[in-house]
Amino acid sequence: CHNDPEAKAEDGRSIAVDPSRFAESLHGAMGMTCTACHADLAGAELPHAARLAKVNCASCHEAAVAAYDR
């Protein structure tokens, strides 16, 4: 769904994800899927709810998040 360049959230902002660009990213190159970061989508029915929980980067990047927060 998010590979459609016209995909928009209810507020009009783009929610499109370019699959080739994602594949070249660090997370994509590691074979991660959407639910690796968007944990509330694991097992969710599609289409999913419009509002998702905020991604918790600290679940994998605790030190970097702490440094950023400082």
N, CA and C of each residue as an Amber inpcrd file, in Angstrom:
protein
   210
   0.8190000  -1.2120000   0.0000000   0.0000000   0.0000000   0.0000000
   0.8550000   1.2650000   0.0000000   1.9370000   1.2570000   0.7700000
   2.7500000   2.4670000   0.9000000   3.7090000   2.6720000  -0.2620000
   3.7540000   1.7380000  -1.2160000   4.6080000   1.9480000  -2.3830000
   3.9150000   2.7750000  -3.4570000   2.6660000   3.1850000  -3.2080000
   1.9430000   4.0800000  -4.1060000   2.4220000   5.5050000  -3.8350000
   3.0450000   6.1760000  -4.7990000   3.5770000   7.5260000  -4.5690000
   2.5060000   8.5340000  -4.1700000   1.2460000   8.2030000  -4.4310000
   0.1490000   9.1130000  -4.0780000  -0.4420000   8.8250000  -2.7000000
   0.0830000   7.8480000  -1.9700000  -0.4650000   7.4820000  -0.6610000
  -0.3440000   8.6630000   0.3020000  -1.4600000   8.9880000   0.9370000
  -1.5030000  10.1270000   1.8520000  -2.2230000   9.7360000   3.1350000
  -1.8000000  10.3590000   4.2410000  -2.4750000  10.1940000   5.5270000
  -3.7460000  11.0470000   5.5090000  -4.5550000  10.8880000   6.5350000
  -5.7930000  11.6600000   6.6220000  -5.5290000  13.1590000   6.6030000
  -4.3600000  13.5820000   7.1200000  -4.0390000  15.0120000   7.1610000
  -3.3770000  15.5100000   5.8760000  -3.2330000  14.6370000   4.8750000
  -2.7090000  15.0310000   3.5810000  -1.2180000  14.8360000   3.3860000
  -0.4950000  14.4780000   4.4580000   0.9520000  14.2780000   4.2940000
   1.2160000  12.9350000   3.6280000   2.3210000  12.8890000   2.9070000
   2.6850000  11.6680000   2.1850000   3.0750000  10.5660000   3.1620000
   2.5970000   9.3670000   2.8890000   2.9990000   8.1760000   3.6470000
   3.5890000   7.1370000   2.6960000   3.9950000   7.6240000   1.5280000
   4.5730000   6.7430000   0.5140000   5.9820000   6.3250000   0.9140000
   6.3130000   5.0870000   0.6130000   7.6540000   4.5570000   0.8410000
   8.1360000   3.9970000  -0.4900000   9.2450000   4.5290000  -0.9740000
   9.8290000   4.0410000  -2.2210000  10.5290000   2.7200000  -1.9110000
  10.0180000   1.5960000  -2.4340000  10.5970000   0.2910000  -2.0880000
  12.0790000   0.1630000  -2.4170000  12.5160000   0.7150000  -3.5460000
  13.9340000   0.5950000  -3.9040000  14.7920000   1.4420000  -2.9810000
  14.2990000   2.6050000  -2.6090000  15.0560000   3.4650000  -1.6800000
  15.1300000   2.8110000  -0.3000000  14.0190000   2.2200000   0.1540000
  14.0350000   1.5360000   1.4400000  15.0020000   0.3500000   1.3990000
  14.9820000  -0.4080000   0.3050000  15.8640000  -1.5780000   0.1760000
  17.3300000  -1.1820000   0.2840000  17.6750000   0.0280000  -0.1660000
  19.0450000   0.5050000  -0.1050000  19.4140000   1.1190000   1.2490000
  18.4150000   1.3420000   2.1030000  18.6800000   1.9120000   3.4280000
  19.2940000   0.8390000   4.3310000  19.8590000   1.2530000   5.4390000
  20.4530000   0.3040000   6.3770000  19.4150000  -0.6960000   6.8760000
  18.2370000  -0.2120000   7.2520000  17.1970000  -1.1090000   7.7560000
  16.7170000  -2.0650000   6.6690000  16.5560000  -1.5740000   5.4580000
  16.1370000  -2.4200000   4.3450000  17.1890000  -3.4580000   3.9990000
  18.4530000  -3.0350000   3.9910000  19.5460000  -3.9560000   3.6770000
  19.6510000  -5.0700000   4.7030000  19.1940000  -4.8140000   5.9180000
  19.2050000  -5.8290000   6.9720000  17.9970000  -6.7520000   6.8710000
  17.1170000  -6.4950000   5.8990000  15.9410000  -7.3390000   5.6980000
  14.8060000  -7.0520000   6.6590000  14.8460000  -5.8900000   7.2830000
  13.7960000  -5.5510000   8.2480000  12.4910000  -5.2510000   7.5110000
  11.3950000  -5.5730000   8.1520000  10.0720000  -5.2850000   7.6070000
   9.4490000  -4.1380000   8.3960000   8.3280000  -3.6770000   7.9460000
   7.6380000  -2.5510000   8.5960000   7.3990000  -2.8070000  10.0860000
   7.0210000  -4.0430000  10.4190000   6.6720000  -4.3470000  11.8050000
   7.8790000  -4.4140000  12.7350000   9.0890000  -4.3980000  12.1880000
  10.2750000  -4.3530000  13.0470000  10.2970000  -3.0470000  13.8420000
   9.8580000  -1.9740000  13.2250000   9.8170000  -0.6700000  13.9010000
   8.3960000  -0.3000000  14.3350000   7.4380000  -0.6220000  13.5070000
   6.0280000  -0.3210000  13.8080000   5.4220000  -1.5510000  14.4740000
   5.8340000  -1.7900000  15.7180000   5.4690000  -3.0120000  16.4380000
   3.9650000  -3.1820000  16.5920000   3.2190000  -2.0840000  16.6560000
   1.7730000  -2.2060000  16.8230000   1.0810000  -2.7530000  15.5730000
   1.8080000  -2.8790000  14.4710000   1.2350000  -3.4590000  13.2570000
   1.3590000  -4.9730000  13.2040000   2.1910000  -5.5460000  14.0570000
   2.3780000  -6.9980000  14.0580000   1.0320000  -7.6710000  14.3260000
   0.5690000  -8.4450000  13.3880000  -0.6970000  -9.1550000  13.5310000
  -1.9250000  -8.3110000  13.2630000  -1.7440000  -7.0430000  12.8920000
  -2.8820000  -6.1660000  12.6360000  -3.5270000  -6.5080000  11.3030000
  -4.8270000  -6.2820000  11.2250000  -5.5290000  -6.4630000   9.9630000
  -5.2410000  -5.2700000   9.0680000  -5.1910000  -5.5200000   7.7870000
  -4.9600000  -4.4530000   6.8210000  -6.2470000  -4.1460000   6.0830000
  -6.5230000  -2.9150000   5.7640000  -5.6890000  -1.7680000   6.0710000
  -5.6720000  -1.5020000   7.5750000  -4.5340000  -1.0210000   8.0710000
  -4.3710000  -0.7840000   9.4990000  -5.0090000   0.5390000   9.9080000
  -5.0800000   0.7690000  11.2040000  -5.6380000   2.0140000  11.7370000
  -4.8350000   3.1980000  11.2200000  -5.4900000   4.3430000  11.0980000
  -4.8310000   5.5420000  10.5810000  -3.7360000   6.0290000  11.5190000
  -3.9610000   5.9140000  12.8010000  -2.9720000   6.3770000  13.7850000
  -2.2490000   5.1830000  14.3720000  -0.9280000   5.2550000  14.3310000
  -0.0940000   4.1960000  14.8820000   0.6770000   4.7310000  16.0760000
   1.1310000   3.8140000  16.9080000   1.9720000   4.2110000  18.0350000
   3.2800000   4.7750000  17.4980000   3.8650000   5.7130000  18.2330000
   5.1480000   6.2810000  17.8390000   6.2030000   5.1750000  17.8660000
   7.0580000   5.1670000  16.8780000   8.1400000   4.1780000  16.8070000
   9.1050000   4.4210000  17.9640000   9.4930000   3.3340000  18.6360000
  10.4420000   3.4210000  19.7470000  11.8130000   2.9770000  19.2580000
  12.5800000   3.9320000  18.7400000  13.9080000   3.6090000  18.2050000
  14.8260000   3.0610000  19.2990000  14.5650000   3.4250000  20.5570000
  15.4070000   2.9730000  21.6660000  15.3280000   1.4650000  21.8650000
  14.3250000   0.8080000  21.3100000  14.2510000  -0.6380000  21.4700000
  15.4510000  -1.3200000  20.8140000  16.0820000  -0.6770000  19.8270000
  17.3040000  -1.1950000  19.2020000  18.4910000  -0.2390000  19.3720000
  18.2080000   1.0250000  19.5480000  19.2440000   2.0620000  19.5450000
  19.2230000   2.8740000  20.8450000  19.2670000   2.1860000  21.9690000
  19.1210000   2.8440000  23.2690000  20.1600000   3.9450000  23.4900000
  21.4220000   3.6740000  23.2450000  22.4840000   4.6570000  23.4910000
  22.3400000   5.8650000  22.5730000  22.0250000   5.6400000  21.3090000
  21.8820000   6.7470000  20.3680000  20.6940000   7.6290000  20.7380000
  19.5950000   7.0260000  21.1600000  18.4200000   7.8050000  21.5700000
  18.7280000   8.6110000  22.8170000  19.4260000   8.0140000  23.7760000
  19.7870000   8.7320000  25.0000000  20.6860000   9.9170000  24.6710000
  21.6530000   9.7180000  23.7860000  22.5430000  10.8070000  23.3880000
  21.7530000  11.9120000  22.6730000  20.8450000  11.5430000  21.8230000
  20.0060000  12.5140000  21.1010000  19.1480000  13.3030000  22.0820000
  18.5830000  12.6190000  23.0500000  17.7070000  13.2690000  24.0400000
  18.4880000  14.2770000  24.9000000  19.7920000  14.0140000  25.1000000
  20.6080000  14.9650000  25.8720000  20.8500000  16.1920000  25.0460000
